[in-house]
Amino acid sequence: MKVDVARAYSVAWKVAGKLPGPVLRMLCDAAADLAWARRGGGVQQLERNLGRVRPELGSRELRRLGRLGMRSYMRYFGEAFALATMTQDRIDARVRVVGIENVRVHTDNDQAIVLAVGHTGNWDLAGAWCTREIAPVTTVAERLEPEALFQEFVAFRESIGITIFALTGGGDVFRGLVRAARNGAAILPLLADRDLTSKGLEVDLFGHRARVAAGPAALSITTGAPLVTTVIYYERLRGAQRRAAGSPWGIVIQFNKAIEMPADVPRADRVRAMTQAWVDQFAAGVRQRPQDWHMLQKVFVEDLDPERYAATLAAQGSVG
């Protein structure tokens, strides 16, 4: 039986916010455990990726980490489905920020910042908090299929105050981001820990070659907006904060210091050098909480189809 994914997501957004928190978390944990036990391609890829983060783990330990990873991933979806109905006080209780001075030093001076963000923790919850507490958030979203599903995601993110550009089929996305960066204080987070456009860069990630997006570095260099690596991860809440949050889980948003590019780096090499710099900072954050890296897709070169990857490199070379 074919599942209408767009309708399923639409129902989840309507229902999740009405469910008691413990019930929603129980359903998410059950879905995560079922997916993990079925050992589908996404789960297997997640564990291959986590194996690069924690190469010292044996197969049994890696599987346990994979199960925690799936629970973290499903927790994100449960929270996202309920986020549109969440009160501001509850959002505040679920968010802790480390290094906020690394952002405010720029936004308080009416300057935009670019965030290099990965698929970690709950980036939607982080966006909902940042757009209200720091500066308006504008970002890019992958155009999902079917179109109705993509529109559901856009409507959801706009409902929590985030402005969305579609990655494809919506005009010149980069130009729109440049305009946003030059229009005063703004936060421009770009999910960049995998290459969605086949125009990304090959970098070193956990000692392996991987493909990531060039967008954060390119936007920062083009506009002069600082590039700040941001890692988001879950933490356990207790006592009064747990009661205020309505959940045993909160997130930590970790803002690193803006990346400084040495003056002697040639202009032609700056995007690559800046990309490697944020990837190094991102990797350091993921090592601390690998289960919160929700990467069920192929990002490491050794996992890619060799012929298709060779074609991608050839196409990039012909464009360059």
N, C-alpha and C positions, 0 to 999 in steps of 0.2 A: 504494500500500500504506500503510495507516494504522499509524503507529508507536505502540507502547504506551510512552508517555513515562515513566510511573511505573516500569515494569519496567526501562526503559533506565537510569534514574537508580539504581535498586536495584542493577543489575549493576555500574554504574560505581563505586558505593561499595564493593562487594565486591572489585572487581578493581584499582582505581586504586592502592591502598596496596601491592599486591603487585608492581606494575610497577617496573622500574628508573627512577629519576628522569629520565634523558635520554630514555627511550622515552616516558614520560608527557608530557614537555614537547614532544617532537616531534609527538605525536598532537594535542596541544592547539593547537600552532602551525598544523598542517595543517588542523584544523577551522576555526580562525580565518580562515586565508587563503582557504579554500573559501567560507565564508560571506561574506567581504568581496568576493570575486570575483563571487559570484552576485548581489550588489546587491539583496538583499531589503529589505523595508520597514524592518526594524530597523536595518540598516546605513545606509540612507539617512537615517533619523531621527537616528542617532548622529552622522553627519557634519553634519546641519543644526544639531544642538545644539553640536557642536564649533566650527562656524562662528561661533556667537555668542561663544564663549570667545575665539577667535582670528580676529577679523574681518579682520585684515590678510593672511591667507593666501589665495593663489590656489587655483583648483580642484584643480590637481595636488598642491600641498602639503597641501591639506585631505584629499584622498584618502589620501595617505601617512599623515597623522595618524589617519585613520579605520582604516587597516590596523593601526597600532600600538594603537589603541583596542580593536580586536577581539582582538588577541593578548593584551592585558592582561586582557580580559574572559574569554577562554578559559583563561588562566593561573589566574585566580581559581577557575574551576570545577575544573580539574585538581587544584589544591591543596586545595580543599574536599573533593573526593572522597577524597583521601588523608589528610586531617587527622585523622580518627578513629584512624588507626594510627600517627600521628606521635609520637615520644618527646618528653618535656618538654624535654630538652636541645636537640633539633632545633628545637622551637618557639622556645625562647629565642634560638637562634642566628639565627633568621629575623626577629626583631623588634628594632627600635630605637625608642626613645621620646624625643620632644622635648616638653618642658614638663610632665613628670610631676609637678613640684611644684604645678602648677595643679590637680591632682586630689588629691594626697595631703594637701594642706593641709585638705581637707574630710573625706576618708575616714579619715584618721588621727584625726580628732576624732569618729568614729562618725557621720558625716553622709553621707547619700546625695547623689549628683550625677546630673543629667540631662545626657546627651550628645546634641547635635544632630549627627547623622551622615548622610553621603550615601553613595550607591553608588560608593564609591571604593576602590581597592586591594583588599585582602582583609579585609573586616570580620569574617568568621568567625574567621580566624587572630587578629585583634586581640582578639576576644571571648574566645577560648580563653586567650590570654595574660593579659588583664586579670582574668578571674574567678579566676585562681590567684595572680596577683602583687599585685593591688590590693584588689578586693572582689568579692563575688558579682555576676554580671551577670544582669539580667532585661530582656527586651525583647519586642517585638511582632513577629509574622510575618504576612505576607499569607497568607490562606487560599487555597491553590492548588487547581486542579482537574486531575486527579481527586483525590478525598480521599486515596487511597493515596499520591500524590505528596507531599501536604502532610504526612502522617504520617511519611514518610521524612525530610523536612527537619526536622521536630520531633525525631524520634529522633536524627538526626545532631547537632543543636545541643545536645540534652540530654546526648549522649555526651561532649561537650567541656566540660560544666559550665555551660551557659547555660540559664536558665529561660525558657520561651516562653509568651506569651499569644497566642492566635489573634486576629487583627484583627477578624474577624466570626464569628458563630455560637458564641461561647464565653463569653457572659455580658458583664458590664460591665468591659471592658478597662481603661478609665481608672480606675475604682475600684480595680482590682487593682494598677495602677501606683502609685496614691496610697498604698495600704497598704504596698507595697514601699519606697516613698520614706520612709515614716515608721517603718521598722523597723530603723534603724541604718545602718551603712556599706553602701552598695550602689552599683552602677553601672547606670544605666538609659539605654542607648543607643537612640535612636529614629531609624530611617532616615526622613528627612523631606524629601529633595530632590525629591519629587513627591507629589502629593495623591492618595491612594488611597481617600478616603472621600467626596469631593465636599463636604467641610466645611472645606477648607483656606483659605489666604489668598493673595491676589494680591500679589506683591512685585516689586521691581526686582532682576533677576539678569542681570549682564553687560550692563546698559543696556537690557534688554527686560523686559516684563511676563511673569511666570511664576507658576505655581500650586505652592505647597509646603504641607506639613502644618503645622497649628497646634499639634500635640501637644506638642513639646518646650517651647515657651514656656508653654502652658497648664498643663502639669504642674509646671513650675518655679514659676510664680506661685501655683498652688494649694497647693503643699506647702512652699514656701520653699527647696527644694533648688536649689543653684546650677546654672546652665545653662552648659555648656562646649562650645563648638564644636570638633569633632574632624574632622580630615582625615587620611585614610590613603592612602599612595601607595607604589609600588614603588621599590626602589633595587637597583642591582647590587652583589653581594657578591664579594669577592676573597680569595684567600689562605686563611688558617686559618679565617676565619669562613665562607667558602664551603664548605669541606670539612665543617665542623661542621654547617652548615645542610643539606648534601646538595642544594644548589640554587644556581644563580647569582643567584637573586632572593630578596630579603628585603623586608619592609615597614617603613615609618616611620609611627608613630602620633603625630600632632601635636596635642597638647592646647593650646588657647588659654586665656588667662585667662578666668575666669568673667565673663559679661556683667553689667555694672552698669547698672541702670535708674535714670535720674535721678528724683529724688523728685517733680519737678514734672510728670511724665507722668501724665495722668489715668488712673484705673484702667481705664476702658473702652477705652483705647488701648494698654494695656501689652502685651497679647498680640501685637498687630500690630507695635508698636515693637521688642519683643524678637525677634520672628521676623525682621524686616528686619535687625536687628543680627547675628544668627548667619548669616543668608544672606550678608551682606557679608563676614564672615570666611571662610565656606566658599568663596565665589567667589574670594577672594584665594588660597586654597590650591589650588583647581582650576587657576587660571591658571598655576601653577608646573609642574603635571604634568597637562595636560588629557587625555592619552591614558589616564589611570587613572580617569577619570570614566565609569563604565559605564552611561551613560544612553541606552538604545535606545528610550525611550518619549517621548511628547509631554509636555513640561512648560511650554513657552512658549505664551502665550495665542494668538499669531498662528498657531500650528500646530493649535489646537483647532477642532473643528467649531463655527461661530458659533451655530447654533441650539441645539445641546446645551449650549454654554457659557452662553448666555442663560438657558436653563432651569435650569441649576445655580445661577446667580446669583439667579434669581427664587425658587427653593426656599430658598436661604440667607436671602433677605430675608424670606420668609414665616415662617421659623423664628425669625429674630431679632425 
